[in-house]
Amino acid sequence: MEEDFDKVVLRVRWIDGRPRWRINQIDVDSLRDVRGRLETIAEIKRDAPVILHPDKEVPLGHVIDLYDLTRLIGFEKIQFAASKSG
């Protein structure tokens, strides 16, 4: 099987007082759509590592929701992106 997803980068930004999501450079409009796309990826490659990359402005609750969602879908390798200082 061809490896379509070496890793899944799930970016969350805080824009105009609400979260905005991006999965592997593709903007996603809602948390429901995030779930749908992640479920599709999990069907193809459940063992792909997921890297959560929240901007520092994103409230912690939204980050926890994303983490919980990835676990619920069945991903096991979930990491947080390393912050660059400076």
C-alpha positions in Angstrom: 0.0 0.0 0.0 1.3 3.4 -0.9 1.9 5.6 2.1 -0.4 8.6 1.5 0.2 10.1 4.9 3.6 10.1 6.5 2.2 12.3 9.2 -0.9 14.3 9.8 -0.3 17.9 10.8 -3.3 19.4 12.5 -2.9 23.1 12.8 -5.3 25.2 14.8 -5.1 29.0 14.7 -7.2 31.6 16.6 -8.6 34.2 14.1 -11.4 36.7 14.8 -12.2 35.1 18.1 -12.7 31.6 16.8 -10.6 28.5 16.0 -9.5 27.9 12.4 -8.2 24.5 11.4 -5.8 23.1 8.8 -4.9 19.5 8.1 -1.8 19.0 6.0 -2.0 22.4 4.4 -5.8 22.1 3.7 -8.1 24.6 5.4 -11.1 23.0 7.2 -14.2 25.0 8.1 -15.5 23.4 11.2 -14.7 20.9 13.9 -17.2 18.5 12.3 -15.2 18.7 9.0 -12.0 18.1 10.9 -13.5 15.0 12.3 -14.7 13.8 8.9 -11.3 14.3 7.3 -9.5 12.6 10.2 -11.8 9.6 10.0 -11.1 9.3 6.3 -7.3 9.5 7.0 -7.7 6.9 9.8 -9.4 4.5 7.3 -6.4 4.7 5.1 -3.6 4.9 7.6 -4.6 4.7 11.3 -0.9 4.4 12.4 0.1 7.8 10.9 1.5 10.0 13.6 -0.7 13.1 14.3 1.1 16.3 15.1 -1.1 18.9 16.9 0.2 22.4 16.2 -1.9 25.0 18.0 -1.0 28.7 18.0 -0.3 30.0 21.4 -3.4 32.2 21.3 -5.7 29.2 21.0 -7.6 28.5 24.3 -6.5 25.3 25.9 -10.0 23.8 25.8 -9.9 23.8 22.0 -6.5 22.0 22.0 -7.8 19.4 24.4 -10.9 18.9 22.2 -8.7 18.2 19.2 -6.5 15.8 21.2 -9.5 13.9 22.5 -11.0 13.8 19.0 -7.8 12.2 17.5 -7.8 9.6 20.3 -11.5 8.9 19.8 -11.0 8.3 16.1 -8.3 5.8 17.0 -5.0 7.5 16.3 -2.4 6.3 18.8 0.7 8.4 17.9 -0.3 12.0 18.9 2.4 14.6 19.5 2.5 18.3 19.9 4.6 20.5 17.6 7.7 21.8 19.3 7.6 25.6 19.9 10.4 27.8 18.5 11.5 30.4 20.9 12.4 33.8 19.8 
